[in-house]
Structures are given as structure tokens and as C-alpha cells.
């Protein structure tokens, strides 16, 4: 997609064809609306994410693992108490 083909460009720094910003996260979506096909390009530069945003997936996975282990422990203790009377 060239810059001349764009109807609207809200990002003056990053462009899909810009080789200088090859580390940019890029996502293209095609939308068919009222007989016209639109291509929407979303970009986000690697330097636009904070450290917390980069670590978010790891934090969520670790928290989920902790919750799973706590629930397993609680149900295990409950089942052992119920079985022994």
C-alpha cells in the first residue's frame, strides 16, 4: 500500500511501506462496506509500549497460574476433609 493510495493517514511517523520502521507492529483488516472494499492498517511502534504493557501477558499468565494452584489446594483440602468425615 502506497501513501498515494491512502484516503486518511493519522500517523505521520510510521507507514506500512516505510523500511526505516521495520520493527513496527502491523495489522491489516479488510472491510467490505456498501459495495466498497476498505483496507484498514493499524500500526504501533515498539517504542510506544510501556514496560508494563510489554510485561502484561506474563503477569496475567502468572496470576492465572497462582489462582489455579490456590483453587486446586482449596478443593483438595475440602475433598480430603469430606472423605475422612
N, C-alpha and C positions, 0 to 999 in steps of 0.2 A: 504494500500500500504506500503510495507516494503522498507527499504533502499536498500536491495539487488536487488529489482525489478527495481530500477531506472537506466536509461541509462545515465542521466545527472542530476546533483544536483548543482545548483548555489547558494544555501543558506545553509551555514554551521550551522546557528543558529536554524532556525525554520524548523521543519519537520512535515509532516501530522500525524505521529504516536506519536509524542512527547507530552506526557501528561503534561510536565512542562509548555508548552506554549499553554494552552487551550484557552486563550483569542485571539489567532491569527485569523485574518480574513482568511478564506479558501475558495477557489473556484476551483472546478474540472470541466474540459471540456474534452469530448471525441471527438476525431477527427479520422475519417476513411480516410486513405490516401494510395493509391496504394495497396489495399488489406490488409493493416495492421491497427490495431486499436491502437491509441495512447491516453494515458491519460495525460493531462497537468494539473498540480496542481499549482495554484497561491496562494501565501501566503503573508501576510503583517502583521507585528506585530502592536499591538495597540500603542506602543511607537514610531513607525516610522512616525506617522502622527503629523504634527504640529498643534498648536492650531487653526490657520487659516483654515487648511484643515478640521478639525473637525467641525468648525462653518460655513463652506461654504454652506451647504444646507439651514441653517436657514437664512443666509444673502441673498441668491438667492431668497428664498420664500418671505422674507420681501421686497426686492427690487421689485419683481413682483407685490406684493400687492400695493405698493406705485404707481407704474406705472399704474396699473389698476384703482386705485382711481383717479389719475390725469386725465386719459383719460375719465373716467366717468364724472368728473366735467367739462372738456372742452366740451365734446359733449352735456352735459346737458345745459350748458350756451349757446352754439351755437343753440340748438333746441329751447330754450325759446326765444332767440332773433329773430330767424326766424319765430316763431309762432306769436310774438307780432308785427312784422312788422318792 
